[in-house]
Amino acid sequence: MTFEDSEIIPLLEELLPRTFGGGPTDYQLEEEESADGAPCLRLRVRPSVGDVDAEAVAKFFLEEIGKSSEIKRNMAAIWRQTGLLRVVRGEPRRTSSGKILHLVAASSGSGEQG
C-alpha cells in the first residue's frame, strides 16, 4: 500500500512540526528492508527538535495517514499492529547535492539503531 505525496508531504512539513516541534525539514521517512526481507519504515526526527515521545509521534503519524479513506485507515492499522513504522532520532539523509527528500531508501548495511 502506498500513500500519495500529497498526503505525506503536509504531514512531514506541517502537521508533525506543528504538533511536536521543529520545522519542515526535521522529519523524513526512510524505507528499508530488514535482514529477513521484511519491509521497514523509519520516521527520522532530527535531534534538534528536542525531546519527543516516539510512540506519540508514531501514533499521530499513523492516525493522520489513515484519515483519507477506509482502505488507508486499515493499512495504518496493519502498520501499527506489525510495527512497520519506527521513530528514530537522527539527521535527515541528504542527496549528494545536499537536498533533503521527504522519502529516502536506506542504504544497505546502514546498521543504524533507532
Biotite code that builds the C-alpha atoms (Angstrom):
import biotite.structure as struc

atoms = struc.array([
    struc.Atom([0.000, 0.000, 0.000], chain_id="A", res_id=1, res_name="MET", atom_name="CA", element="C"),
    struc.Atom([1.355, 3.377, -0.930], chain_id="A", res_id=2, res_name="THR", atom_name="CA", element="C"),
    struc.Atom([0.411, 6.842, 0.133], chain_id="A", res_id=3, res_name="PHE", atom_name="CA", element="C"),
    struc.Atom([0.418, 9.845, -2.147], chain_id="A", res_id=4, res_name="GLU", atom_name="CA", element="C"),
    struc.Atom([2.980, 12.625, -1.777], chain_id="A", res_id=5, res_name="ASP", atom_name="CA", element="C"),
    struc.Atom([0.033, 14.967, -1.311], chain_id="A", res_id=6, res_name="SER", atom_name="CA", element="C"),
    struc.Atom([-0.765, 13.091, 1.927], chain_id="A", res_id=7, res_name="GLU", atom_name="CA", element="C"),
    struc.Atom([2.766, 12.603, 3.230], chain_id="A", res_id=8, res_name="ILE", atom_name="CA", element="C"),
    struc.Atom([4.368, 15.979, 2.492], chain_id="A", res_id=9, res_name="ILE", atom_name="CA", element="C"),
    struc.Atom([1.941, 18.129, 4.543], chain_id="A", res_id=10, res_name="PRO", atom_name="CA", element="C"),
    struc.Atom([2.223, 15.625, 7.380], chain_id="A", res_id=11, res_name="LEU", atom_name="CA", element="C"),
    struc.Atom([6.037, 15.798, 7.405], chain_id="A", res_id=12, res_name="LEU", atom_name="CA", element="C"),
    struc.Atom([6.366, 19.529, 6.694], chain_id="A", res_id=13, res_name="GLU", atom_name="CA", element="C"),
    struc.Atom([3.422, 20.986, 8.602], chain_id="A", res_id=14, res_name="GLU", atom_name="CA", element="C"),
    struc.Atom([1.479, 18.698, 10.940], chain_id="A", res_id=15, res_name="LEU", atom_name="CA", element="C"),
    struc.Atom([4.370, 16.948, 12.702], chain_id="A", res_id=16, res_name="LEU", atom_name="CA", element="C"),
    struc.Atom([6.308, 20.209, 13.274], chain_id="A", res_id=17, res_name="PRO", atom_name="CA", element="C"),
    struc.Atom([3.168, 21.991, 14.476], chain_id="A", res_id=18, res_name="ARG", atom_name="CA", element="C"),
    struc.Atom([2.382, 19.161, 16.889], chain_id="A", res_id=19, res_name="THR", atom_name="CA", element="C"),
    struc.Atom([5.832, 18.068, 18.091], chain_id="A", res_id=20, res_name="PHE", atom_name="CA", element="C"),
    struc.Atom([8.128, 20.960, 17.216], chain_id="A", res_id=21, res_name="GLY", atom_name="CA", element="C"),
    struc.Atom([10.751, 21.613, 14.631], chain_id="A", res_id=22, res_name="GLY", atom_name="CA", element="C"),
    struc.Atom([10.400, 22.669, 11.034], chain_id="A", res_id=23, res_name="GLY", atom_name="CA", element="C"),
    struc.Atom([9.662, 21.359, 7.544], chain_id="A", res_id=24, res_name="PRO", atom_name="CA", element="C"),
    struc.Atom([12.978, 19.503, 7.112], chain_id="A", res_id=25, res_name="THR", atom_name="CA", element="C"),
    struc.Atom([13.102, 17.893, 10.562], chain_id="A", res_id=26, res_name="ASP", atom_name="CA", element="C"),
    struc.Atom([11.038, 14.788, 9.680], chain_id="A", res_id=27, res_name="TYR", atom_name="CA", element="C"),
    struc.Atom([11.829, 12.248, 6.979], chain_id="A", res_id=28, res_name="GLN", atom_name="CA", element="C"),
    struc.Atom([10.609, 8.787, 6.009], chain_id="A", res_id=29, res_name="LEU", atom_name="CA", element="C"),
    struc.Atom([13.176, 6.136, 5.275], chain_id="A", res_id=30, res_name="GLU", atom_name="CA", element="C"),
    struc.Atom([12.300, 2.839, 3.609], chain_id="A", res_id=31, res_name="GLU", atom_name="CA", element="C"),
    struc.Atom([14.395, -0.204, 4.313], chain_id="A", res_id=32, res_name="GLU", atom_name="CA", element="C"),
    struc.Atom([14.292, -3.967, 4.090], chain_id="A", res_id=33, res_name="GLU", atom_name="CA", element="C"),
    struc.Atom([15.231, -5.991, 7.159], chain_id="A", res_id=34, res_name="SER", atom_name="CA", element="C"),
    struc.Atom([17.708, -8.859, 7.002], chain_id="A", res_id=35, res_name="ALA", atom_name="CA", element="C"),
    struc.Atom([14.815, -11.298, 6.542], chain_id="A", res_id=36, res_name="ASP", atom_name="CA", element="C"),
    struc.Atom([13.382, -9.259, 3.649], chain_id="A", res_id=37, res_name="GLY", atom_name="CA", element="C"),
    struc.Atom([10.524, -7.677, 5.600], chain_id="A", res_id=38, res_name="ALA", atom_name="CA", element="C"),
    struc.Atom([9.794, -4.015, 4.866], chain_id="A", res_id=39, res_name="PRO", atom_name="CA", element="C"),
    struc.Atom([10.648, -1.398, 7.485], chain_id="A", res_id=40, res_name="CYS", atom_name="CA", element="C"),
    struc.Atom([9.718, 2.246, 7.571], chain_id="A", res_id=41, res_name="LEU", atom_name="CA", element="C"),
    struc.Atom([11.571, 4.693, 9.775], chain_id="A", res_id=42, res_name="ARG", atom_name="CA", element="C"),
    struc.Atom([10.335, 8.134, 10.623], chain_id="A", res_id=43, res_name="LEU", atom_name="CA", element="C"),
    struc.Atom([13.512, 10.111, 11.239], chain_id="A", res_id=44, res_name="ARG", atom_name="CA", element="C"),
    struc.Atom([13.233, 13.021, 13.679], chain_id="A", res_id=45, res_name="VAL", atom_name="CA", element="C"),
    struc.Atom([16.102, 15.491, 13.798], chain_id="A", res_id=46, res_name="ARG", atom_name="CA", element="C"),
    struc.Atom([17.610, 15.571, 17.328], chain_id="A", res_id=47, res_name="PRO", atom_name="CA", element="C"),
    struc.Atom([17.403, 19.389, 17.456], chain_id="A", res_id=48, res_name="SER", atom_name="CA", element="C"),
    struc.Atom([13.609, 19.061, 17.628], chain_id="A", res_id=49, res_name="VAL", atom_name="CA", element="C"),
    struc.Atom([14.135, 18.214, 21.309], chain_id="A", res_id=50, res_name="GLY", atom_name="CA", element="C"),
    struc.Atom([12.558, 15.536, 23.427], chain_id="A", res_id=51, res_name="ASP", atom_name="CA", element="C"),
    struc.Atom([9.645, 13.842, 21.719], chain_id="A", res_id=52, res_name="VAL", atom_name="CA", element="C"),
    struc.Atom([7.681, 10.762, 22.683], chain_id="A", res_id=53, res_name="ASP", atom_name="CA", element="C"),
    struc.Atom([8.430, 8.301, 19.872], chain_id="A", res_id=54, res_name="ALA", atom_name="CA", element="C"),
    struc.Atom([5.218, 6.366, 20.498], chain_id="A", res_id=55, res_name="GLU", atom_name="CA", element="C"),
    struc.Atom([3.136, 9.545, 20.360], chain_id="A", res_id=56, res_name="ALA", atom_name="CA", element="C"),
    struc.Atom([4.820, 10.594, 17.097], chain_id="A", res_id=57, res_name="VAL", atom_name="CA", element="C"),
    struc.Atom([4.193, 7.162, 15.531], chain_id="A", res_id=58, res_name="ALA", atom_name="CA", element="C"),
    struc.Atom([0.586, 7.114, 16.725], chain_id="A", res_id=59, res_name="LYS", atom_name="CA", element="C"),
    struc.Atom([-0.053, 10.613, 15.374], chain_id="A", res_id=60, res_name="PHE", atom_name="CA", element="C"),
    struc.Atom([1.573, 9.782, 12.020], chain_id="A", res_id=61, res_name="PHE", atom_name="CA", element="C"),
    struc.Atom([-0.498, 6.620, 11.557], chain_id="A", res_id=62, res_name="LEU", atom_name="CA", element="C"),
    struc.Atom([-3.727, 8.336, 12.597], chain_id="A", res_id=63, res_name="GLU", atom_name="CA", element="C"),
    struc.Atom([-3.137, 11.149, 10.119], chain_id="A", res_id=64, res_name="GLU", atom_name="CA", element="C"),
    struc.Atom([-2.327, 8.928, 7.138], chain_id="A", res_id=65, res_name="ILE", atom_name="CA", element="C"),
    struc.Atom([-5.382, 6.820, 7.917], chain_id="A", res_id=66, res_name="GLY", atom_name="CA", element="C"),
    struc.Atom([-7.799, 9.746, 7.753], chain_id="A", res_id=67, res_name="LYS", atom_name="CA", element="C"),
    struc.Atom([-8.283, 9.922, 3.988], chain_id="A", res_id=68, res_name="SER", atom_name="CA", element="C"),
    struc.Atom([-10.110, 6.628, 3.400], chain_id="A", res_id=69, res_name="SER", atom_name="CA", element="C"),
    struc.Atom([-11.215, 3.356, 4.954], chain_id="A", res_id=70, res_name="GLU", atom_name="CA", element="C"),
    struc.Atom([-8.544, 1.476, 2.979], chain_id="A", res_id=71, res_name="ILE", atom_name="CA", element="C"),
    struc.Atom([-5.790, 3.743, 4.287], chain_id="A", res_id=72, res_name="LYS", atom_name="CA", element="C"),
    struc.Atom([-7.201, 3.545, 7.814], chain_id="A", res_id=73, res_name="ARG", atom_name="CA", element="C"),
    struc.Atom([-6.958, -0.248, 7.580], chain_id="A", res_id=74, res_name="ASN", atom_name="CA", element="C"),
    struc.Atom([-3.430, -0.065, 6.185], chain_id="A", res_id=75, res_name="MET", atom_name="CA", element="C"),
    struc.Atom([-2.376, 2.267, 9.015], chain_id="A", res_id=76, res_name="ALA", atom_name="CA", element="C"),
    struc.Atom([-3.837, -0.242, 11.495], chain_id="A", res_id=77, res_name="ALA", atom_name="CA", element="C"),
    struc.Atom([-1.811, -3.042, 9.899], chain_id="A", res_id=78, res_name="ILE", atom_name="CA", element="C"),
    struc.Atom([1.330, -0.911, 10.040], chain_id="A", res_id=79, res_name="TRP", atom_name="CA", element="C"),
    struc.Atom([0.620, -0.245, 13.729], chain_id="A", res_id=80, res_name="ARG", atom_name="CA", element="C"),
    struc.Atom([-0.004, -3.920, 14.550], chain_id="A", res_id=81, res_name="GLN", atom_name="CA", element="C"),
    struc.Atom([3.075, -5.164, 12.707], chain_id="A", res_id=82, res_name="THR", atom_name="CA", element="C"),
    struc.Atom([5.392, -2.461, 13.992], chain_id="A", res_id=83, res_name="GLY", atom_name="CA", element="C"),
    struc.Atom([6.317, -1.473, 10.439], chain_id="A", res_id=84, res_name="LEU", atom_name="CA", element="C"),
    struc.Atom([6.868, 2.158, 11.430], chain_id="A", res_id=85, res_name="LEU", atom_name="CA", element="C"),
    struc.Atom([9.658, 3.034, 13.842], chain_id="A", res_id=86, res_name="ARG", atom_name="CA", element="C"),
    struc.Atom([10.521, 6.510, 15.016], chain_id="A", res_id=87, res_name="VAL", atom_name="CA", element="C"),
    struc.Atom([14.273, 7.109, 15.173], chain_id="A", res_id=88, res_name="VAL", atom_name="CA", element="C"),
    struc.Atom([16.321, 10.157, 16.103], chain_id="A", res_id=89, res_name="ARG", atom_name="CA", element="C"),
    struc.Atom([18.846, 11.291, 13.563], chain_id="A", res_id=90, res_name="GLY", atom_name="CA", element="C"),
    struc.Atom([19.737, 13.864, 10.976], chain_id="A", res_id=91, res_name="GLU", atom_name="CA", element="C"),
    struc.Atom([17.752, 13.549, 7.758], chain_id="A", res_id=92, res_name="PRO", atom_name="CA", element="C"),
    struc.Atom([19.561, 11.812, 4.915], chain_id="A", res_id=93, res_name="ARG", atom_name="CA", element="C"),
    struc.Atom([20.709, 14.172, 2.190], chain_id="A", res_id=94, res_name="ARG", atom_name="CA", element="C"),
    struc.Atom([21.247, 13.633, -1.507], chain_id="A", res_id=95, res_name="THR", atom_name="CA", element="C"),
    struc.Atom([24.724, 14.118, -2.938], chain_id="A", res_id=96, res_name="SER", atom_name="CA", element="C"),
    struc.Atom([23.694, 17.699, -3.761], chain_id="A", res_id=97, res_name="SER", atom_name="CA", element="C"),
    struc.Atom([22.614, 18.298, -0.149], chain_id="A", res_id=98, res_name="GLY", atom_name="CA", element="C"),
    struc.Atom([18.858, 18.195, -0.711], chain_id="A", res_id=99, res_name="LYS", atom_name="CA", element="C"),
    struc.Atom([16.620, 16.648, 1.971], chain_id="A", res_id=100, res_name="ILE", atom_name="CA", element="C"),
    struc.Atom([13.933, 14.473, 0.387], chain_id="A", res_id=101, res_name="LEU", atom_name="CA", element="C"),
    struc.Atom([10.681, 13.510, 2.113], chain_id="A", res_id=102, res_name="HIS", atom_name="CA", element="C"),
    struc.Atom([11.214, 9.798, 1.449], chain_id="A", res_id=103, res_name="LEU", atom_name="CA", element="C"),
    struc.Atom([14.539, 8.035, 1.043], chain_id="A", res_id=104, res_name="VAL", atom_name="CA", element="C"),
    struc.Atom([15.654, 4.457, 0.660], chain_id="A", res_id=105, res_name="ALA", atom_name="CA", element="C"),
    struc.Atom([18.137, 3.423, 3.328], chain_id="A", res_id=106, res_name="ALA", atom_name="CA", element="C"),
    struc.Atom([21.488, 2.342, 2.011], chain_id="A", res_id=107, res_name="SER", atom_name="CA", element="C"),
    struc.Atom([22.087, -1.335, 2.548], chain_id="A", res_id=108, res_name="SER", atom_name="CA", element="C"),
    struc.Atom([24.121, -2.107, 5.611], chain_id="A", res_id=109, res_name="GLY", atom_name="CA", element="C"),
    struc.Atom([23.458, 1.228, 7.287], chain_id="A", res_id=110, res_name="SER", atom_name="CA", element="C"),
    struc.Atom([23.234, -0.618, 10.585], chain_id="A", res_id=111, res_name="GLY", atom_name="CA", element="C"),
    struc.Atom([21.706, 2.365, 12.322], chain_id="A", res_id=112, res_name="GLU", atom_name="CA", element="C"),
    struc.Atom([19.936, 1.687, 15.545], chain_id="A", res_id=113, res_name="GLN", atom_name="CA", element="C"),
    struc.Atom([16.779, 3.530, 16.496], chain_id="A", res_id=114, res_name="GLY", atom_name="CA", element="C"),
])
